[in-house]
Amino acid sequence: MVPPERPRRSTQRDIARRAGVSQATVSLVISGGATGAQIAEPTRRAVLAAAEELGYAANVAARSLKRGRNRLLGLYTFESVFPTDQRDFYYPFLLGVEEETARQGYDLLLFCSGAARAERSIYAGGTNRLKIADGCVLLGRNVRREELSALVREDFPVVFVGRREVDGGELSYVAADYVSATAALVAELARLGHRRILYLRALEDGEPTRDREAGYRRGLAEAGIAGDEALIRCLADPADLTAERLEGWTDGLGVTAVLVEPTEDDRLTEALAVMTAARRVRFPQDCSLALLGDPPLWTPQERDWTRFSLPRARMAGEAVRVLVELLDQDTPEPRRLTVPCAFVPGDSIGPAPDGRPGP
């Protein structure tokens, strides 16, 4: 089924044609500056009426940054991000947003919650609360997809930190390149002789998980390793990652290496700490293990796990920069930017054990 063609956004030229004035006049009226105040009132009203009829009125405030209106950017979080420790998971994102906003010469407005209930909503009370700002950076895992779609339909300028897809439109975002980072970890394990690499994916089927799985499959293909669906398992609770289960995979499936998605909390690191303390499975002597991302930054690092690290501060800063670019355009197109992750060698992967039986 061919998706419906996206309606073309109205431009200042369309408004000029509708109002019977020059495009320069439209620009002066919409800019709202001192020069625009010299336009005759009937002409100004005709331009604003034409803009509203063509659906351009919703864009006026959002495009005003370059013309000196509010110079105010918003940051909306879908869950609580205030850290109890400055090494909190979200701290680098907040730092990146704040630093780039200041560098761009704007003020920052943090949106926390529109209601006393735990579930946050952009449209609390039926209106878009973000419109206090000229545009907004969005952050969080537990997103409300219907609200993202509404923002796209409303043509309110937003940039999400992380890849997010929505129905009925295209959302601007800045994301970590999970695909390439995961493929690179598979390539490194293949270089060390591993052929039976288990991927433990998150239960939720969000974009980051799908990207990691795509990277896993790409890495296997590029290494000339045949894919085996039995080596892709969902890990509903990281606490389920026990020595017994890992021994079952190594003995029963011939697994020599494991890739696992970390969590924002400490459930995974606790499970790994318990397993390491039991000394039933040694990493990497018995099995190599790598994390597809960073462990929580507040977790005491008992060992240096092999992993890739998300460029969180850079992602957030790039999101602000992209947002400002969108605001400076009269008819902006959605922007998608991916940022490379950094490989952290760690000490939990090594050569594949010799003589490991296959399945």
Disulfide bonds with the S-S distance in Angstrom:
none
